[in-house]
Amino acid sequence: MGRKVTLATCSLNQWALDFEGNLDRILESIEISKNHGAKYRLGPELEICGYGCADHFYESDTLLHSFQVLRKLLESPITEDIICDVGMWVLSPHIRSRPKILLIRPKMLMANYGNYREMRWFSPWNQKVEEYFLPRMIQEVTGQDTVPFGDCVLSTKDTCIGTEICAELWNPRSPHIQMGLDGVEIFTNSSASHHELRKADQRVNLIKSATTKTGGIYLYANQRGCDGDRVYYDGCAMVAINGDIVARGAQFSLNDVEVITATVDLEDVRSYRGEMCQPHMVRQVKVNFSLSTGDDVYLPTHQPITWNFHTPEEEISLGPACWLWDYLRRSGQAGFLLPLSGGVDSSSTACIVHSMCVLLCRAVQDDNRQVLEDIRRVVRDESYCPQHPKELCGRIFTTCYMATENSSEDTCNRARDLANQIGSTHMNINIDMAVKGILGIFSVVTGRWPKFHANGGSDRENLALQNVQARVRMVLAYLFAQLSLWARGKPGGLLVLGSANVDESLTGYFTKYDCSSADINPIGGISKTDLKNFLIYCVEQFQLTALRRILAAPPTAELEPLTDGQVSQTDEADMGMTYSELSAIGRLRKISKCGPFSMFCKLIHLWKDVLSPMEVAQKVKHFFRMYSMNRHKMTTVTPSYHAESYSPDDNRFDLRPFLYNTRWTWQFRCIDNQVAVSA
């Protein structure tokens, strides 16, 4: 009857400018697609060069090498007898059937918000259809001088295929709406969509909605992995028909190539639509090719499935762990070093590394050759095969507790116990000698010796004494990262991991160039509340019982003198607000775009049961003073895994000044006037 089609979509772990590796993964995905009987294969956005090229898009080399890879694809026998949708930065995406390029469909709606700055490098296409002159190297292979370039679709012998690209799905003017009304039956989307906590269901619902409204088949491909930046692309390739998901890929995985295929019935689309479609308005490119076969009566079709979403705790366990592994294996380093304080934040980073080791061991057990090859390269041992996550952790993860005279025995024991349970190579380091040496230099030059508050010192002395301890820890962390393996007679160096959470970054509650200064930070985009819930999850999931004592202890920097051997300094007291209050403020500041006055107006309702308008006003003023005083710290903050939509990352996500009038005179006066009215 010729009405059933088998389609393939994929998630690929592409890497910016890694043309050789990207080509290999594209060809592997095409071969897998054909082996499953697919006649159409869809790949992620910009899969030839990688999405994260950033300002390398300005370079002529990037364009040249992209066309060279395209030529290799055209010449490969693997690409015969299949239509391939391949993403390239000039041809994004590029649809072809060997040995001919059928269509170049340019992106018409750009992602130019949040983490994305596509308008910096690209222009949206707003014309209809033109003829694009192909480079000579492509003409030699295809025999074509030009190819259609613009807003048009492919019309095969048995169906009609239209494309939208990545952010176009999220736009209120999504192309699939008009294409569906014009009779297009198969929609494809080449995407580079990043992971955020609690975001996956939005993506799935958009795709289901796209085919619920007018019917149709939606083929979605997404990049997966660390493309060389702060974001992690989280896969979730899927196929939907008439509002139902019928096939899906994993959200988090260590597999570099994952191909999803589904067999669907075109007649189901035609029956669903009934009288909804209009006459064809979009230009069509005729293709002498069929996606279906003549004898498909007994070919079974894929049925609707239920999508079970990960909990936020599972997402934290999986996303940052996969991101860390991509970074480690591509960096050429031999492992990680983490200053482990025995608190929630550094313990969360340690648990993410442990989760990474769990995933690696599972992949090896599942005969993932690429993962095993990468592990052996990291540990510099070609015969090594990990048997247990704890044993692997000992090979690639070093933790150290850096004590001063202000550190308690309790935090030292908590750090040691957690290190023992996850299997890291652990060191106890006393840094008092280094701290006193630096203060001694200051004393020799000035003739003064600063004192803590507890010993009669001023605020300035107290803060300086805390900061020098924190900064010495950073210096020693890098020293041990560079030389600890050397001292043990092993090759390689270690990447330093940071552990400042997103709420502390909001207020600048950390010392500039302290242990928050590291190579990368897997928790820098995650709230304190989510991290605590993640540790509760780890207690059960990984049987890390040492975390119970860590969760029960109040968060503290331990930079001021102890009182009777006990901690007298807590984070929330220092910040003047709780972590849950900070999370609420952070979301209002970034997501709701609130300044001081509008934030006050919202919080008096959100917190009306616990705080008076005067108390809310004090909290808001205190936050904005701290935020504006410390905003300069965001210009040097460690690159962090992007997990929250209220991240204050100054790199490109949250573009704001770093020098403010910290008095906020006009704004605070408006708040005071409103408080007076409510009194």
C-alpha positions as CSV (number, residue, x, y, z in Angstrom):
1,M,0.0,0.0,0.0
2,G,3.0,2.3,0.5
3,R,1.8,4.4,3.4
4,K,4.1,3.4,6.3
5,V,7.5,5.1,6.7
6,T,10.4,4.4,9.0
7,L,12.2,7.6,10.2
8,A,15.4,8.0,12.2
9,T,16.4,10.8,14.5
10,C,19.5,11.0,16.8
11,S,21.4,12.6,19.6
12,L,25.1,13.2,18.9
13,N,27.8,14.3,21.2
14,Q,29.4,16.8,18.8
15,W,32.3,19.1,19.8
16,A,32.9,22.6,18.5
17,L,35.5,22.5,15.7
18,D,36.1,18.8,16.0
19,F,35.4,18.2,12.3
20,E,37.1,14.7,12.2
21,G,35.1,13.4,15.2
22,N,31.9,15.1,14.2
23,L,32.1,13.5,10.7
24,D,32.7,10.0,12.2
25,R,29.6,10.4,14.5
26,I,27.4,11.6,11.7
27,L,28.4,8.7,9.5
28,E,27.9,6.2,12.3
29,S,24.4,7.6,12.9
30,I,23.5,7.3,9.2
31,E,24.7,3.8,9.1
32,I,22.6,2.8,12.2
33,S,19.6,4.5,10.7
34,K,19.9,2.5,7.4
35,N,20.4,-0.7,9.4
36,H,17.0,-0.1,11.1
37,G,15.3,0.4,7.7
38,A,15.0,4.2,7.9
39,K,14.8,6.2,4.6
40,Y,15.1,9.6,6.3
41,R,17.7,10.5,8.9
42,L,17.6,13.8,11.0
43,G,20.7,15.1,12.9
44,P,21.2,17.9,15.5
45,E,21.6,21.6,14.7
46,L,25.1,22.5,13.3
47,E,26.3,19.0,13.7
48,I,29.1,19.3,11.2
49,C,31.0,22.1,13.0
50,G,29.4,21.9,16.5
51,Y,26.9,24.4,17.9
52,G,29.3,26.1,20.3
53,C,31.8,27.6,17.8
54,A,30.9,31.2,19.0
55,D,33.2,33.8,17.4
56,H,34.9,31.0,15.3
57,F,31.8,31.4,13.1
58,Y,33.5,34.6,11.9
59,E,36.5,32.6,10.6
60,S,36.7,31.5,7.0
61,D,38.4,28.3,8.1
62,T,35.1,27.2,9.9
63,L,33.2,27.6,6.6
64,L,35.9,25.9,4.6
65,H,36.2,22.9,6.8
66,S,32.4,22.5,7.0
67,F,32.2,22.3,3.3
68,Q,35.1,19.8,3.3
69,V,33.1,17.6,5.7
70,L,30.0,18.0,3.6
71,R,32.0,16.7,0.6
72,K,33.1,13.7,2.5
73,L,29.4,13.0,3.4
74,L,28.4,13.3,-0.3
75,E,31.2,11.0,-1.4
76,S,30.5,8.3,1.2
77,P,28.7,5.2,0.2
78,I,27.0,5.2,3.6
79,T,24.8,8.1,2.5
80,E,23.3,6.2,-0.5
81,D,19.6,5.5,-0.6
82,I,18.6,7.7,2.3
83,I,17.6,11.4,2.7
84,C,19.9,13.0,5.3
85,D,19.1,16.2,7.1
86,V,22.5,17.5,8.1
87,G,23.1,20.7,10.1
88,M,25.7,23.2,8.9
89,W,26.2,26.8,9.9
90,V,25.6,28.2,6.4
91,L,23.3,25.5,5.3
92,S,21.4,25.1,8.6
93,P,20.0,22.5,8.1
94,H,21.0,20.9,4.9
95,I,18.8,18.2,3.3
96,R,20.2,15.9,0.7
97,S,20.0,12.6,-1.1
98,R,23.2,11.3,-2.5
99,P,24.6,12.3,-4.9
100,K,22.5,15.4,-5.0
101,I,21.8,18.3,-2.6
102,L,18.0,18.8,-2.6
103,L,17.5,21.9,-0.5
104,I,19.1,24.4,1.8
105,R,16.6,25.5,4.4
106,P,18.0,28.5,6.3
107,K,17.0,29.4,9.9
108,M,14.3,32.0,9.9
109,L,13.8,32.7,13.7
110,M,17.0,33.1,15.8
111,A,17.7,32.2,19.4
112,N,18.9,35.5,20.8
113,Y,18.2,35.3,24.5
114,G,19.5,33.7,27.7
115,N,22.6,31.6,26.7
116,Y,22.1,32.3,23.0
117,R,23.5,35.1,20.9
118,E,22.8,33.8,17.4
119,M,22.2,37.3,16.0
120,R,25.9,38.1,16.7
121,W,26.9,35.6,14.0
122,F,23.9,35.0,11.8
123,S,21.0,36.8,10.1
124,P,17.5,35.3,10.0
125,W,16.2,34.4,6.5
126,N,13.2,36.5,5.6
127,Q,13.0,36.0,1.9
128,K,11.2,33.2,0.0
129,V,13.4,31.1,-2.2
130,E,16.6,31.8,-4.1
131,E,19.2,29.8,-6.0
132,Y,22.4,29.3,-4.0
133,F,25.7,28.8,-5.9
134,L,27.5,25.8,-4.4
135,P,31.3,25.9,-3.8
136,R,33.4,24.3,-6.5
137,M,34.4,21.3,-4.3
138,I,30.7,20.4,-3.9
139,Q,29.9,21.0,-7.6
140,E,32.6,18.4,-8.5
141,V,30.7,15.8,-6.5
142,T,27.1,16.5,-7.3
143,G,27.3,18.1,-10.7
144,Q,25.0,20.9,-9.5
145,D,25.8,24.6,-9.9
146,T,23.0,25.9,-7.7
147,V,20.5,24.5,-5.2
148,P,17.2,26.0,-3.8
149,F,17.8,28.1,-0.7
150,G,14.9,29.4,1.4
151,D,11.5,28.6,2.9
152,C,10.4,25.6,1.0
153,V,9.7,21.9,1.7
154,L,10.5,18.5,0.1
155,S,7.7,16.7,-1.8
156,T,8.6,13.0,-2.2
157,K,6.5,10.5,-4.1
158,D,4.5,9.6,-1.0
159,T,4.6,12.5,1.4
160,C,5.7,16.1,2.1
161,I,8.5,17.0,4.6
162,G,9.0,20.4,6.2
163,T,11.7,21.7,8.5
164,E,11.9,24.0,11.5
165,I,15.2,24.6,13.4
166,C,15.7,24.5,17.1
167,A,14.3,27.7,18.6
168,E,11.7,28.0,15.9
169,L,9.7,25.4,17.8
170,W,9.6,27.7,20.9
171,N,8.6,30.7,18.9
172,P,4.9,31.9,18.8
173,R,5.3,32.0,15.0
174,S,6.6,28.4,14.7
175,P,6.8,27.4,11.0
176,H,5.1,24.0,11.7
177,I,1.8,25.8,12.2
178,Q,1.5,27.1,8.6
179,M,3.3,24.0,7.2
180,G,0.7,21.8,8.8
181,L,-2.1,23.8,7.3
182,D,-0.4,23.6,3.9
183,G,-0.4,19.9,4.0
184,V,3.1,19.1,5.2
185,E,2.9,15.7,6.9
186,I,6.4,15.2,8.4
187,F,8.0,18.0,10.4
188,T,11.7,17.8,11.3
189,N,13.6,19.8,13.9
190,S,17.4,19.9,14.2
191,S,18.1,21.2,17.7
192,A,20.8,22.3,20.1
193,S,18.7,22.6,23.2
194,H,20.5,22.8,26.6
195,H,19.5,21.2,29.9
196,E,17.9,23.1,32.7
197,L,16.3,21.6,35.8
198,R,12.6,21.0,35.2
199,K,12.8,21.9,31.5
200,A,12.4,18.6,29.7
201,D,8.6,18.5,30.1
202,Q,8.3,21.9,28.4
203,R,10.1,20.6,25.3
204,V,8.1,17.4,25.1
205,N,4.8,19.3,25.5
206,L,5.7,21.7,22.7
207,I,6.3,18.8,20.3
208,K,3.2,17.0,21.4
209,S,1.2,20.3,20.9
210,A,2.7,20.8,17.5
211,T,1.2,17.6,16.2
212,T,-2.0,17.8,18.3
213,K,-3.2,21.0,16.6
214,T,-3.0,20.0,13.0
215,G,-1.8,16.5,13.1
216,G,1.4,15.3,11.6
217,I,4.6,13.4,12.4
218,Y,7.3,15.3,14.3
219,L,10.9,14.2,14.1
220,Y,13.1,15.8,16.8
221,A,16.9,15.6,17.0
222,N,19.0,17.2,19.7
223,Q,22.7,17.5,20.5
224,R,24.0,15.8,23.6
225,G,27.0,16.5,25.8
226,C,29.5,19.4,26.5
227,D,30.2,21.2,23.3
228,G,33.0,23.1,25.0
229,D,30.9,25.6,27.0
230,R,28.9,26.0,30.2
231,V,25.8,24.3,28.9
232,Y,25.0,20.6,28.6
233,Y,22.8,19.5,25.7
234,D,20.6,16.7,26.9
235,G,19.5,14.7,24.0
236,C,15.8,13.6,24.2
237,A,15.5,12.7,20.5
238,M,11.9,11.7,19.8
239,V,9.3,10.9,17.3
240,A,5.7,12.1,17.7
241,I,2.5,11.6,15.7
242,N,-0.8,13.3,16.2
243,G,0.0,14.4,19.7
244,D,1.5,11.2,21.0
245,I,5.2,10.3,21.5
246,V,5.9,7.0,19.9
247,A,9.7,6.8,20.3
248,R,12.3,8.6,22.5
249,G,15.9,8.6,23.3
250,A,17.7,9.0,26.7
251,Q,18.0,12.5,28.2
252,F,21.4,11.8,29.8
253,S,23.8,9.2,28.4
254,L,27.6,8.6,27.9
255,N,26.9,7.2,24.4
256,D,28.3,9.6,21.7
257,V,25.8,8.3,19.1
258,E,22.2,7.4,19.8
259,V,19.8,6.7,17.0
260,I,16.0,6.5,17.5
261,T,13.8,5.0,14.8
262,A,10.0,4.7,14.5
263,T,7.6,3.3,11.9
264,V,4.5,5.4,11.5
265,D,1.5,5.3,9.2
266,L,0.9,8.4,6.9
267,E,-2.8,7.5,6.7
268,D,-3.1,8.1,10.4
269,V,-2.0,11.7,9.8
270,R,-4.5,12.1,6.9
271,S,-7.4,10.7,8.9
272,Y,-6.6,12.9,11.9
273,R,-6.5,16.0,9.8
274,G,-9.8,15.5,8.0
275,E,-10.7,18.9,6.6
276,M,-8.2,21.1,8.4
277,C,-5.6,21.4,5.7
278,Q,-5.6,24.2,3.1
279,P,-4.3,24.2,-0.5
280,H,-0.5,24.1,-0.7
281,M,0.9,27.7,-0.3
282,V,4.6,26.8,0.4
283,R,7.0,26.2,-2.4
284,Q,7.9,22.5,-2.9
285,V,11.1,20.8,-4.1
286,K,10.1,17.6,-6.0
287,V,12.1,14.5,-5.0
288,N,12.0,11.3,-7.0
289,F,12.2,9.2,-3.9
290,S,9.9,7.2,-1.7
291,L,10.1,6.9,2.1
292,S,7.7,4.0,2.0
293,T,7.7,0.7,0.2
294,G,4.9,-0.9,-1.8
295,D,4.4,-3.9,0.6
296,D,4.0,-2.7,4.1
297,V,0.7,-4.2,5.2
298,Y,2.4,-6.4,7.9
299,L,4.9,-3.8,8.9
300,P,4.0,-2.9,12.6
301,T,3.8,0.8,13.6
302,H,5.1,2.3,16.8
303,Q,2.5,2.9,19.5
304,P,2.2,5.8,22.0
305,I,4.5,5.6,25.0
306,T,4.5,7.3,28.4
307,W,7.4,9.7,29.1
308,N,8.6,9.4,32.6
309,F,10.6,12.5,33.5
310,H,13.5,12.6,35.8
311,T,13.1,14.2,39.2
312,P,15.3,17.3,39.8
313,E,17.5,15.2,42.1
314,E,18.1,12.7,39.3
315,E,18.8,15.5,36.9
316,I,21.5,16.9,39.2
317,S,22.9,13.4,39.5
318,L,23.1,12.8,35.8
319,G,23.5,16.1,33.9
320,P,26.5,17.6,35.6
321,A,28.1,14.1,35.9
322,C,27.9,13.7,32.1
323,W,29.2,17.3,31.6
324,L,32.1,16.6,33.9
325,W,33.1,13.4,32.0
326,D,33.0,15.2,28.6
327,Y,35.2,18.0,30.0
328,L,37.6,15.6,31.6
329,R,38.1,13.2,28.7
330,R,38.5,16.1,26.2
331,S,40.8,18.2,28.4
332,G,43.7,15.8,28.5
333,Q,43.9,15.9,32.3
334,A,44.1,12.8,34.6
335,G,41.3,13.6,37.0
336,F,39.8,16.1,39.4
337,L,40.8,17.7,42.7
338,L,38.2,19.1,45.1
339,P,38.7,21.1,48.3
340,L,36.2,19.1,50.5
341,S,35.0,21.1,53.5
342,G,32.5,18.7,54.9
343,G,29.6,21.1,54.0
344,V,26.6,20.7,51.6
345,D,28.2,22.4,48.6
346,S,31.5,20.7,48.3
347,S,29.9,17.4,49.3
348,S,27.4,17.9,46.4
349,T,30.3,18.3,44.0
350,A,31.9,15.2,45.4
351,C,28.7,13.2,45.0
352,I,28.3,14.3,41.3
353,V,31.9,13.0,40.6
354,H,30.9,9.7,42.4
355,S,27.7,9.6,40.2
356,M,30.0,10.1,37.2
357,C,32.0,7.1,38.2
358,V,28.8,5.0,38.6
359,L,27.8,5.9,35.1
360,L,31.2,5.1,33.7
361,C,31.3,1.7,35.3
362,R,27.8,0.9,34.0
363,A,28.8,1.9,30.5
364,V,31.9,-0.4,30.7
365,Q,29.7,-3.2,31.9
366,D,27.4,-2.5,28.9
367,D,30.4,-2.9,26.6
368,N,30.7,0.7,25.7
369,R,34.1,0.6,24.0
370,Q,34.4,4.4,23.6
371,V,34.0,5.0,27.3
372,L,36.5,2.3,28.2
373,E,39.0,3.7,25.7
374,D,38.5,7.2,27.2
375,I,38.9,5.9,30.8
376,R,42.2,4.2,29.9
377,R,43.5,7.4,28.3
378,V,42.6,9.5,31.4
379,V,44.3,7.1,33.9
380,R,47.2,6.5,31.5
381,D,46.8,2.7,31.7
382,E,45.9,0.8,28.5
383,S,45.1,-2.4,30.4
384,Y,42.9,-0.8,33.1
385,C,39.3,-1.8,33.4
386,P,37.2,-0.4,36.3
387,Q,35.5,-2.9,38.4
388,H,33.7,-0.7,40.9
389,P,32.8,3.1,41.1
390,K,34.7,3.4,44.4
391,E,37.8,1.9,42.9
392,L,37.6,4.2,39.8
393,C,37.0,7.2,42.0
394,G,40.3,6.5,43.8
395,R,42.1,6.6,40.4
396,I,40.7,9.9,39.1
397,F,39.4,11.9,42.1
398,T,41.4,13.6,44.8
399,T,39.8,15.4,47.8
400,C,41.5,17.5,50.4
401,Y,40.4,19.0,53.7
402,M,42.3,22.3,54.3
403,A,42.2,23.0,58.0
404,T,43.0,26.2,60.0
405,E,42.9,26.9,63.7
406,N,39.3,28.0,63.0
407,S,38.2,24.6,61.6
408,S,36.3,22.2,63.8
409,E,37.0,18.6,64.3
410,D,33.4,17.8,63.2
411,T,33.8,19.2,59.7
412,C,37.1,17.4,59.3
413,N,35.5,14.1,60.2
414,R,32.5,14.7,57.9
415,A,34.8,15.3,54.9
416,R,37.0,12.2,55.8
417,D,33.9,10.0,56.2
418,L,32.4,11.0,52.8
419,A,35.7,10.6,51.0
420,N,36.0,7.1,52.5
421,Q,32.5,6.2,51.3
422,I,32.9,7.5,47.7
423,G,36.5,6.2,47.5
424,S,38.4,9.4,46.6
425,T,42.1,9.8,47.4
426,H,41.8,12.1,50.5
427,M,44.3,14.4,52.2
428,N,44.2,16.4,55.4
429,I,46.2,19.6,54.9
430,N,46.8,22.2,57.7
431,I,47.3,25.6,56.1
432,D,48.0,27.7,59.2
433,M,51.7,28.0,58.4
434,A,50.9,29.5,55.0
435,V,48.3,31.9,56.5
436,K,50.7,33.1,59.2
437,G,53.5,33.5,56.7
438,I,51.4,35.9,54.5
439,L,50.3,37.8,57.6
440,G,53.9,37.9,58.7
441,I,54.9,39.6,55.5
442,F,52.1,42.2,56.0
443,S,53.3,42.8,59.6
444,V,56.9,43.3,58.6
445,V,55.9,45.9,56.0
446,T,53.3,47.8,58.1
447,G,54.2,47.0,61.7
448,R,50.6,46.0,62.3
449,W,49.0,42.6,62.9
450,P,45.2,42.4,62.2
451,K,42.8,40.9,64.6
452,F,39.4,39.0,64.4
453,H,36.3,40.6,65.9
454,A,36.5,38.1,68.7
455,N,39.9,39.5,69.7
456,G,38.9,43.2,69.4
457,G,39.5,43.8,65.7
458,S,37.5,46.0,63.3
459,D,35.2,44.9,60.6
460,R,37.9,45.5,58.0
461,E,40.5,43.4,59.9
462,N,37.9,40.6,60.5
463,L,37.0,40.4,56.8
464,A,40.7,40.5,55.6
465,L,41.6,37.7,58.0
466,Q,38.8,35.5,56.6
467,N,39.8,36.3,53.0
468,V,43.4,35.4,53.4
469,Q,42.5,31.9,54.6
470,A,40.1,31.4,51.7
471,R,42.7,32.6,49.1
472,V,45.5,30.4,50.5
473,R,43.2,27.5,50.0
474,M,42.8,28.4,46.3
475,V,46.6,28.6,45.8
476,L,47.2,25.3,47.5
477,A,44.4,23.6,45.6
478,Y,46.1,24.5,42.3
479,L,49.5,23.4,43.7
480,F,48.2,20.0,44.7
481,A,46.3,19.7,41.5
482,Q,49.5,20.2,39.5
483,L,51.8,18.1,41.6
484,S,50.0,15.5,43.7
485,L,50.1,12.9,41.0
486,W,53.7,13.7,40.3
487,A,54.4,13.2,44.1
488,R,52.9,9.7,43.8
489,G,54.9,8.8,40.8
490,K,52.0,9.1,38.4
491,P,51.7,11.1,35.2
492,G,49.3,14.0,34.5
493,G,47.6,16.8,36.3
494,L,44.2,17.4,37.9
495,L,41.3,19.8,37.1
496,V,40.3,21.8,40.2
497,L,36.6,21.7,40.9
498,G,34.7,24.6,42.5
499,S,31.6,24.3,44.7
500,A,29.9,27.7,45.0
501,N,26.1,27.4,44.5
502,V,23.9,29.8,42.5
503,D,22.4,31.5,45.5
504,E,25.8,32.4,47.0
505,S,26.8,33.8,43.6
506,L,23.7,36.0,43.6
507,T,24.9,37.9,46.7
508,G,28.6,37.4,46.2
509,Y,28.8,35.5,49.4
510,F,32.3,34.1,48.7
511,T,35.8,35.4,48.6
512,K,37.0,36.5,45.2
513,Y,39.8,34.1,44.2
514,D,39.1,31.6,46.9
515,C,38.1,28.0,46.5
516,S,35.2,29.1,44.4
517,S,37.9,30.0,41.8
518,A,38.5,26.7,40.0
519,D,38.7,25.3,36.5
520,I,35.0,24.3,36.4
521,N,32.1,24.2,38.8
522,P,29.4,21.5,38.4
523,I,27.0,23.1,41.0
524,G,27.4,26.8,40.1
525,G,23.9,26.9,38.6
526,I,22.1,24.9,41.2
527,S,20.3,26.3,44.3
528,K,21.1,25.4,47.9
529,T,17.6,24.0,48.3
530,D,18.0,21.7,45.3
531,L,21.5,20.6,46.5
532,K,20.2,19.5,49.9
533,N,17.4,17.5,48.2
534,F,20.1,16.0,45.9
535,L,22.2,14.9,49.0
536,I,19.1,13.2,50.5
537,Y,18.6,11.4,47.2
538,C,22.3,10.3,47.3
539,V,21.9,8.8,50.8
540,E,19.4,6.4,49.4
541,Q,20.6,6.0,45.8
542,F,24.3,5.5,46.6
543,Q,24.1,4.5,50.3
544,L,26.3,7.5,51.3
545,T,25.3,7.6,54.9
546,A,28.0,10.1,55.8
547,L,25.8,12.7,54.1
548,R,23.3,12.6,57.0
549,R,25.6,14.4,59.3
550,I,26.5,16.9,56.6
551,L,22.8,17.7,56.0
552,A,22.2,18.1,59.7
553,A,25.0,20.6,60.2
554,P,24.4,24.4,59.7
555,P,26.2,25.8,56.6
556,T,29.4,27.6,57.7
557,A,32.5,29.0,56.1
558,E,34.6,28.4,59.3
559,L,36.8,31.4,58.8
560,E,36.3,33.0,62.2
561,P,37.6,31.7,65.6
562,L,35.7,28.9,67.3
563,T,33.8,29.3,70.5
564,D,34.6,26.6,72.9
565,G,35.6,24.4,70.0
566,Q,32.3,24.9,68.2
567,V,31.4,26.9,65.1
568,S,30.1,30.4,65.9
569,Q,29.7,31.6,62.2
570,T,26.9,30.4,59.9
571,D,26.3,31.3,56.3
572,E,22.7,32.4,56.7
573,A,23.5,34.7,59.6
574,D,26.3,36.3,57.5
575,M,24.1,36.8,54.5
576,G,21.1,38.1,56.5
577,M,18.6,35.8,54.8
578,T,17.9,32.2,54.3
579,Y,18.8,30.2,51.2
580,S,15.1,29.7,50.4
581,E,14.6,33.4,50.5
582,L,17.6,33.9,48.2
583,S,16.1,31.5,45.7
584,A,12.8,33.4,45.6
585,I,14.7,36.7,45.2
586,G,16.9,35.3,42.5
587,R,14.0,34.1,40.4
588,L,12.2,37.5,40.7
589,R,15.4,39.3,39.7
590,K,16.3,37.4,36.6
591,I,13.2,35.5,35.4
592,S,10.6,38.1,36.4
593,K,12.9,41.0,35.5
594,C,12.3,42.7,38.9
595,G,14.2,45.7,40.2
596,P,14.1,46.7,43.9
597,F,10.7,48.3,43.9
598,S,8.8,45.7,41.8
599,M,10.5,42.9,43.8
600,F,9.2,44.5,47.0
601,C,5.7,44.7,45.6
602,K,5.7,41.0,44.7
603,L,7.3,39.8,48.0
604,I,4.9,41.6,50.3
605,H,2.3,39.1,48.9
606,L,4.5,36.0,48.7
607,W,5.8,36.5,52.2
608,K,2.7,38.1,53.8
609,D,2.3,35.2,56.2
610,V,5.8,35.4,57.7
611,L,7.1,38.9,57.2
612,S,5.6,42.4,57.6
613,P,6.1,45.0,54.7
614,M,8.8,46.6,56.8
615,E,10.7,43.3,57.1
616,V,10.3,42.6,53.4
617,A,11.7,46.0,52.6
618,Q,14.7,45.3,54.8
619,K,15.3,42.0,53.1
620,V,15.0,43.5,49.6
621,K,17.3,46.4,50.4
622,H,19.9,44.2,52.0
623,F,19.9,41.9,49.0
624,F,20.4,44.7,46.4
625,R,23.2,46.2,48.5
626,M,25.0,42.9,48.7
627,Y,24.3,42.2,45.0
628,S,25.5,45.5,43.8
629,M,28.6,45.6,46.0
630,N,29.7,42.1,44.9
631,R,28.6,42.0,41.3
632,H,32.2,42.5,40.2
633,K,32.9,38.9,41.4
634,M,30.7,37.6,38.6
635,T,33.3,38.8,36.1
636,T,35.8,36.2,37.3
637,V,33.4,33.5,38.4
638,T,34.5,29.9,37.6
639,P,32.7,28.5,34.5
640,S,29.7,26.6,35.9
641,Y,27.2,24.1,34.6
642,H,24.2,26.0,33.6
643,A,21.2,24.5,35.4
644,E,19.0,27.4,36.5
645,S,17.2,30.1,34.6
646,Y,18.2,32.6,37.2
647,S,21.9,32.1,37.0
648,P,23.9,35.3,37.6
649,D,26.7,34.1,35.3
650,D,28.2,37.3,33.8
651,N,29.8,35.5,30.8
652,R,26.8,35.9,28.5
653,F,23.7,34.7,30.3
654,D,23.2,37.7,32.7
655,L,24.7,40.8,31.1
656,R,24.6,43.6,33.7
657,P,27.0,46.3,35.1
658,F,29.6,45.4,37.7
659,L,29.8,48.9,39.2
660,Y,26.6,50.1,40.8
661,N,25.5,52.9,43.1
662,T,25.0,50.7,46.0
663,R,22.7,53.2,47.8
664,W,19.9,52.7,45.2
665,T,18.6,56.1,46.5
666,W,15.6,56.5,44.2
667,Q,14.5,52.9,44.2
668,F,14.8,52.5,48.0
669,R,12.9,55.7,48.5
670,C,10.0,54.3,46.5
671,I,10.0,51.2,48.7
672,D,10.0,53.4,51.9
673,N,7.1,55.4,50.6
674,Q,5.1,52.2,50.0
675,V,5.9,50.9,53.4
676,A,4.7,54.2,55.0
677,V,1.4,53.9,53.1
678,S,0.8,50.3,54.4
679,A,1.7,51.2,58.0
